[in-house]
């Protein structure tokens, strides 16, 4: 069963995520979504977070 979201409390890490806007082509978005599925990530955001933390290459 998944974790319940609580405002102001990090769901996966000890800190709360912030919104960051980036512009991508539809092709890049599709590729990132495919990579997220390959790495069993819940979203593109989750993929980027794990990549930035060195959890995936």
Secondary structure by P-SEA (a helix, b strand, c coil): cbbbbbccccccccbbbbbbbbbbcaaaaaaaaaaaaaaccccaaaaaaaaaacccc
